[in-house]
Amino acid sequence: MSRISCIIVSYNKGKFLKDAIISVLNQTLPVDEIIVADDGSTDGSRNLITSLAQEYCKIKPIFREKNLGVAANRDLAIREAKGELLTTLDGDDWYSPQKIEKEFIAIQNKPNAIAYSDVRLVNQEGKLIDDWDISRFSKFDTVQRLHWLSHRLGPIPRDMLLPQKLYLEVLGMRHNIPIYEDWDFKIRLATCPNQWIHSDIAGINYRKTKSGLSQSNLLIHTKCQYQVLMLNQNLLKNHIGVKGFWLAIAKVILKGGRSVAIKIILPAQIARNLKSTKK
């Protein structure tokens, strides 16, 4: 049986972190390794992680001396994982008890397949806000997956169970994207012909907190979404066409609004003009 590593990343999530770690320890199919990568927390998280690591030998702490950002912290931790299969978890979220088991069964004897579960969106206190049924994603071909992802047509799978080899083949997560680093990674992952398989359960409880990166202002959201699409421009044009790519860009810009669009588009035009002048 393949070894499974779970990578938990956290920055000042001490209030929720124990619940996240315990939810992995309590899986009906135990994981072989739990890497808890703390990104320079100052809220006492390190003491909690140290204490749990002393109690449970499968917990491997990683303590960053300075805050690297979620993308770099997660990517570097994944690269230290020993398991052939890996999955991830944010320090303020938690797994349902059968998450790992159901996903493992879904991809058993299917080399390089990717398993994922539905998501329960909860508030800061853990009360249900919404259930995200993502089952249809497993029926998409490569073009449909990329169209869904690039146009953000609905909920996107998260915290999938996948081969570490596949993660490395698509070069993992870029370190220079402050938010939407996971979206960028999934766009590149979705170009692979690998099968995505639904576990038939709600496996992740995704907590919406007031301090989360998702609460950043609209300009930051729009700039990062624009950056991700532009970084994957050639890849997306090859799969969903030039028109499909620019429609995705247009949706991001229009959602940001006129004032946000000006702040993003004008600097990009100036940069292109400067580059052409230097040639």
N, C-alpha and C positions, 0 to 999 in steps of 0.2 A: 504494500500500500504506500502511495506517495506521502511524503511528509508535508505537513501544512504549517505555514508560518502566518501569523496575524501581526500586522504592523499598526500600532496605535500611535498617532501623533497628537501632541497636546502643547498648548501654550496658555498658561494661567487658567486651566480648566479644572483646578483642584476640587471645585464644588461638585463636579460631575464625574471626574476621572475614575473614581473607585467603581462606580456603577458600570462604566464602560469595560474596565478590566475584568470585573466579576462576571459580566455577561459573556465574555469569551471563555473564562475558566469554567463556566457552567454549561457549556455546549454539550449536547447529547452525543456528538462526535468530537472528542477532544482534539485540540490542535497540538502540534509538537513544540511550538515555540511562540512566545508572545513578546515581540519587541515593543517596548514603550519608549518612544523618542520624545524627550522633553526639550522644547525649543527655547531654553533660557528662561524658564518661569521664575517668578518672584513671589508666588502666592503659597508656597509650602508644598507644591506638587511633588517636589523631589523627595521630601521626607516620606510622603505617602508611597511613592513608587519604590523607594528603597525598602520600606517596611514590607510591602507586598512581595517584593523580589526575594526577601529573606524567608518568607513564608511559602512561596511557590517557586520551585526551582526552574520552571519553564519560562518564567518572566526574565527577560534580558533588558535592563535599563540602558538607555543612551542619554547622556546629559550634554546638551550643547552649551558651550561657554558663553556664546552670544546668540541672539535671535537670528536665525537664518531665513525665516519665512517658511510657510507651510510646504511649498513645492520642493525646496532644497532639503528640508528636514525629512520629508516623506521619502523622496527619491534616494537619499543617502542611506536611510534606514532599510529600505527595501533591498538595496544592494548588499547589505550585511546579512540578509535572511538566509537560512540554511535549507529551507523547505523547497521542494520542487513545485509546490503550489503555494500561492500567496493570496491573501486578502487584506483589506485595510479597514480602519475604523478611526473616526475622529474622537478626540477625548471627551466630547460632550454628548456623544451618541451612544447607543447600545444595540446589541444583537438580540433577536428573539432566540429562544433556546435551541431550535432546530435549524438555524440558519446554515451552519457549516455542513451538517449532515445532509440536508436536502440538496444543497448545491453540489456536494461531493458526489452524491448518488446520481445527480443529473448529468455529470460529465464523466462518470466512471466508464472506462473502456472507450472513451472518445478523446483520443490524443489531441491536445491543443485547443479543445473547446473551452468556452468561457461560460461560467454559470453566474446567474444573478437572481435577485429576489425583488419582490415588491417592497415598497417603502411606506412606512407610517410617519407622517409629518406630525410632530408634537410641539407644544409650546415649551417655554422655559421650565414650567413645572411638570412637564411630562404628560400633559393631557392632550388627547388626540385632536388634531386640527383637520387632517385629511388623510385618506388612503390613496396612495398612488399605484394604480394597476398598470404595470409596464409589460404585461405578458405579450402584447402584440409585437414588441421589439424583436422577439425571438423568431418571428416569421418573416422578417425583412431580409432581402438580399443586400449585397454591399452598397449598391446605389441608394436603395431605400433607407438603409441605416444612415448613410452620410447625409442624405437629404433631411432626415428627421433631426439629426444632430446639429447640422449647420444652421438650419432654420429654426431650431429649438421649438419643434411642433408639439412637444409634450414632455412629461417626465423622462429623465435619462437614467439608465442603470447606474448604481453606485456601489462601491465596496464589493466588486465582483470577486469571484474565486477564479483565478487564472494561472497558467503556468508561468513561473518566473522567467523561463527562457523566452516566452513570448513578450513579456514586459521589456526585457532587455533588447529584443530584436527591433522593437519600435522606438528604442532609445529612451524609454522612461519619461519622466516628467521634466520639463524645462525649468531651470532654476530662476529665470528672470521674469516670471509672470506672477504678480502678487495675488491675483484671484483668477478663477477660471482655468487654473493649471490642470485640473482634472478633466475639464471639457476639452482642452487642447490634446491631452493624452488620449482621450476616448475617440476623438476624431481620427487620430493616427492609428489607433488600435482597430477601429472599424473598417479600415481599408484592407485589413487582412481577411482572407477568405474563410477564416475560422468560424465555426458555428457558435452562436450565442444561445444558451439554453436557460429557460425560465425554471425556477425551483418549485413553483406552484404555491409558495407561501409568502407572507410579508416578513422578511428577514431582518430588516434594518429599521430602527427607530431613530429618525433624523430630527434632532432638536433645533428649533429655531430660537436663538438667543438674541438678546439686545446687543451683545458685544461681538457677535460673529462677523466674519469678513463679508458675509452676504448683506450686512446692513450698511456697507460703504455707500457713499453718495453716488448719485446717478452718473456723474461725469466719470468717476473711476470705473464703474460697471461698464459704461459704454466704451471707454478707451480700451479696457482689457478685452472685451468681446471683439472689438475691431482688430486689436493686435493679434488675437488668436486666429481669426479668419484670414488676416493678411499673411501670417506665418505659414498657414496651410493653403495658401492661394493655389499653387500649382497642383497640389494633391486634389483639392476639391474641384478645380476646373476639369481635371482629367476624369473625374467620376460623375459629377452632377452637371457638368457643362459650364461654360462661361456665364450664360444667363443665370443659371442656378446659383452660381457663386455671387454675382453682383446683386441678385435679389436678397441673398442672406445679408450682405453688407448693408443694403438699403433698409432692411428691417431693423438692424441694429441702430443705424443712424436715426431713422424716423422715431424709434422708441425713445431715444435719448432726447429728442426735441431739437428745435432750431438752434438754441444757444449752445447746447452741448455739441451739436454737429459742427458748428463753426469752430469751436475750440479744438476739434479733432481733425477736421478736413484741412483747414488752412495751414496748420503746422506741417502736415504731411505733404501738401503741395509745395510749400516753401523748401522743405528738405529735398524733394525731388528736383526742384529747379536749381538748388545749390549743387546737387550731385551732377546734373547735366552740364552746369557751367564749368565745373572742374575738369570735365573730359576734354 
